Amino acid sequence: MATDRQPGTAAARPFPDGVPVLVDPAGALVLRAHAPSDAADIVSACRDLEVIRWTTVPVPPGGYTLSDADAFIEVVAAGWASGRRLTWVIEAERAGRRRFCGSIHLLDDGFGQCEVGFLLHPEGRGRSLMSTALRLVRGYAFDIAGFEVIRWRALPGNWASRRVAAAAGFVFDGTVRRSLPHRGELRDAWVATLTADDPRGSTAWTDPPTLQDRRVRLRPLAEADADRIVQACSDARTRRWLVSIPQPYVLADALDFIELTRESAARRTGLFWCIADPDDDRYLGSISLEGFGGYSGRAEIGYLAHPEARGAGVVTAAVRLVTGYAEEQALVGISVSSSGVQVQAVGSAK
Ligand SMILES: CC(C)(COP(=O)(O)OP(=O)(O)OC[C@H]1O[C@@H](n2cnc3c(N)ncnc32)[C@H](O)[C@@H]1OP(=O)(O)O)[C@@H](O)C(=O)NCCC(=O)NCCS
C-alpha cells in the first residue's frame, strides 16, 4: 500500500540519465528529460497568453527569458533528485523536426497521491498530444511509481484542459471554492480524480453535433453569440414566455448561459445549439434538449428566436433537426414546456 509513504520516496531518479523515457506506441511523441537545448522553446511556450492565463508560469517584468528557462530546468533536475516533482518534456514533430512541444509533471503530495500539471507550446496544440502524454504518464504513475490517485485541478473555464483530463479517464468531481493558489490569490478550482482502480479508457464526452439543412445550421454556442443573445433575451415577447430569465438581461448573463451549455454537455444532462444562419453564421436563436441523461429516455426541448429571425421558419427547421437527432439517439419522448403548458410528443415532430 502506498498510503503511508512520504512525498518523493518512491520516485526519485538521477537527472537526466535516470529519467524514464516514455514512448507513445503510435509514434506521435516521446516523454524525456529536459535538456539545456530546450530552453528557447520553453521561453516561447511560457510567453504564450493561454499558458500565462491558465498556469502559474512566472511572469517577470519584461517577460519570461532564457535565464528563467535555465532556472526552471534546474528545478526540474531537483524535482527528479528528490522524487517530489517528476517533469518530462513532450517531444514531438513541430516546424519540421522533433523538438520540445510542451511539458507534463506529477507532483507527489505523499500518501500515494500526486497532482498532474501540463502545458503545450501553441504550435503543439490541436493534435491530441496532451491526451496522449497524459495517458503515458498515467501508466507510469500507477504501474511504475505506485501512486494510488492522480488529481487534476484547473481554473474553471479551462475546457481544453478538462477535455484532456476526460480523454485520460479522469472523473470530474466538481468545483472546490477558493482552493487553487493563482498569481497571489486563492481561486476556485475544478477538480477531477483518477484512481489506480479506475478503467484506463476515456470518460465519455458529448458535444452538440453540427446539424444542418438549407435554412439553418445548428452548432455549439460561442462567446461571439453573446451580444445577440442579450438582444433576444431583452425582447418583450421572449420575456413574456421565458419568465425565468434574468431581468434586465446583460452580457454577463449571456456569457454565464454559454458556459452553462458547456457544463450541461460535459455532464451529459443537456445539449444546447446556436441556430445559426448557414450563410454568415449569425445567431438566429437557441435550441436545447435537456434532461436526457435520466433513465426514462425523455428530454425537454426548448427554443427561442432572435426577434429579427421570427416568422421565417427557422425555429421549425431547427426543431425538425433536433427531433431527428433525438430519434437517432433513441430518445422515446420529447416534451415542450412553455409557461405552464406542457406538450408531450412521442417520437419526432417531423
Ligand atoms: C490544455 C492544453 C494542454 C490542451 O492542449 P490541446 O492541444 O487542446 O490538447 P488536445 O489536442 O489533446 O485536445 C484535447 C481535446 O480538447 C478539445 N479542446 C481544445 N480546446 C478546447 C476548448 N477551448 N473547448 C473545448 N474543447 C477543447 C480538443 O478539440 C480535443 O478534443 P478531441 O480529443 O475530442 O479532439 C493546451 O490548450 C494548453 O497548453 N493550454 C495552456 C496551458 C494549460 O491550460 N494547461 C493546463 C492547466 S490546468
Ligand as a Chemical Component Dictionary entry (heavy atoms), coordinates in Angstrom:
data_LIG
# 
_chem_comp.id                   LIG 
_chem_comp.type                 NON-POLYMER 
_chem_comp.pdbx_formal_charge   0 
_chem_comp.three_letter_code    LIG 
# 
loop_
_chem_comp_atom.comp_id 
_chem_comp_atom.atom_id 
_chem_comp_atom.alt_atom_id 
_chem_comp_atom.type_symbol 
_chem_comp_atom.charge 
_chem_comp_atom.model_Cartn_x 
_chem_comp_atom.model_Cartn_y 
_chem_comp_atom.model_Cartn_z 
_chem_comp_atom.pdbx_ordinal 
LIG C1  C1  C 0 -4.632  22.416 -22.127 1  
LIG C2  C2  C 0 -3.812  22.112 -23.374 2  
LIG C3  C3  C 0 -2.558  21.400 -22.980 3  
LIG C4  C4  C 0 -4.658  21.215 -24.285 4  
LIG O1  O1  O 0 -3.975  21.062 -25.498 5  
LIG P1  P1  P 0 -4.737  20.593 -26.819 6  
LIG O2  O2  O 0 -3.787  20.586 -27.915 7  
LIG O3  O3  O 0 -6.017  21.300 -26.965 8  
LIG O4  O4  O 0 -4.986  19.124 -26.396 9  
LIG P2  P2  P 0 -5.542  18.043 -27.321 10 
LIG O5  O5  O 0 -5.185  18.270 -28.755 11 
LIG O6  O6  O 0 -5.134  16.770 -26.682 12 
LIG O7  O7  O 0 -7.096  18.340 -27.211 13 
LIG C5  C5  C 0 -7.922  17.684 -26.310 14 
LIG C6  C6  C 0 -9.365  17.894 -26.678 15 
LIG O8  O8  O 0 -9.838  19.135 -26.194 16 
LIG C7  C7  C 0 -10.550 19.814 -27.212 17 
LIG N1  N1  N 0 -10.440 21.244 -26.984 18 
LIG C8  C8  C 0 -9.379  22.031 -27.199 19 
LIG N2  N2  N 0 -9.685  23.309 -26.841 20 
LIG C9  C9  C 0 -10.952 23.291 -26.386 21 
LIG C10 C10 C 0 -11.830 24.285 -25.860 22 
LIG N3  N3  N 0 -11.441 25.563 -25.709 23 
LIG N4  N4  N 0 -13.088 23.914 -25.520 24 
LIG C11 C11 C 0 -13.478 22.622 -25.653 25 
LIG N5  N5  N 0 -12.689 21.656 -26.119 26 
LIG C12 C12 C 0 -11.441 21.983 -26.482 27 
LIG C13 C13 C 0 -9.920  19.355 -28.491 28 
LIG O9  O9  O 0 -10.807 19.508 -29.562 29 
LIG C14 C14 C 0 -9.636  17.911 -28.168 30 
LIG O10 O10 O 0 -10.820 17.152 -28.331 31 
LIG P3  P3  P 0 -10.744 15.745 -29.046 32 
LIG O11 O11 O 0 -9.722  14.936 -28.281 33 
LIG O12 O12 O 0 -12.148 15.242 -28.902 34 
LIG O13 O13 O 0 -10.324 16.056 -30.433 35 
LIG C15 C15 C 0 -3.412  23.399 -24.162 36 
LIG O14 O14 O 0 -4.587  24.042 -24.579 37 
LIG C16 C16 C 0 -2.555  24.359 -23.352 38 
LIG O15 O15 O 0 -1.343  24.235 -23.325 39 
LIG N6  N6  N 0 -3.207  25.339 -22.694 40 
LIG C17 C17 C 0 -2.483  26.315 -21.876 41 
LIG C18 C18 C 0 -1.905  25.679 -20.600 42 
LIG C19 C19 C 0 -2.959  24.975 -19.782 43 
LIG O16 O16 O 0 -4.117  25.354 -19.773 44 
LIG N7  N7  N 0 -2.525  23.945 -19.029 45 
LIG C20 C20 C 0 -3.399  23.197 -18.172 46 
LIG C21 C21 C 0 -3.558  23.880 -16.859 47 
LIG S1  S1  S 0 -4.696  23.010 -15.832 48 
# 
loop_
_chem_comp_bond.comp_id 
_chem_comp_bond.atom_id_1 
_chem_comp_bond.atom_id_2 
_chem_comp_bond.value_order 
_chem_comp_bond.pdbx_ordinal 
LIG C1  C2  SING 1  
LIG C2  C3  SING 2  
LIG C2  C4  SING 3  
LIG C2  C15 SING 4  
LIG C4  O1  SING 5  
LIG O1  P1  SING 6  
LIG P1  O2  DOUB 7  
LIG P1  O3  SING 8  
LIG P1  O4  SING 9  
LIG O4  P2  SING 10 
LIG P2  O5  DOUB 11 
LIG P2  O6  SING 12 
LIG P2  O7  SING 13 
LIG O7  C5  SING 14 
LIG C5  C6  SING 15 
LIG C6  O8  SING 16 
LIG C6  C14 SING 17 
LIG O8  C7  SING 18 
LIG C7  N1  SING 19 
LIG C7  C13 SING 20 
LIG N1  C8  SING 21 
LIG N1  C12 SING 22 
LIG C8  N2  DOUB 23 
LIG N2  C9  SING 24 
LIG C9  C10 SING 25 
LIG C9  C12 DOUB 26 
LIG C10 N3  SING 27 
LIG C10 N4  DOUB 28 
LIG N4  C11 SING 29 
LIG C11 N5  DOUB 30 
LIG N5  C12 SING 31 
LIG C13 O9  SING 32 
LIG C13 C14 SING 33 
LIG C14 O10 SING 34 
LIG O10 P3  SING 35 
LIG P3  O11 DOUB 36 
LIG P3  O12 SING 37 
LIG P3  O13 SING 38 
LIG C15 O14 SING 39 
LIG C15 C16 SING 40 
LIG C16 O15 DOUB 41 
LIG C16 N6  SING 42 
LIG N6  C17 SING 43 
LIG C17 C18 SING 44 
LIG C18 C19 SING 45 
LIG C19 O16 DOUB 46 
LIG C19 N7  SING 47 
LIG N7  C20 SING 48 
LIG C20 C21 SING 49 
LIG C21 S1  SING 50 
# 
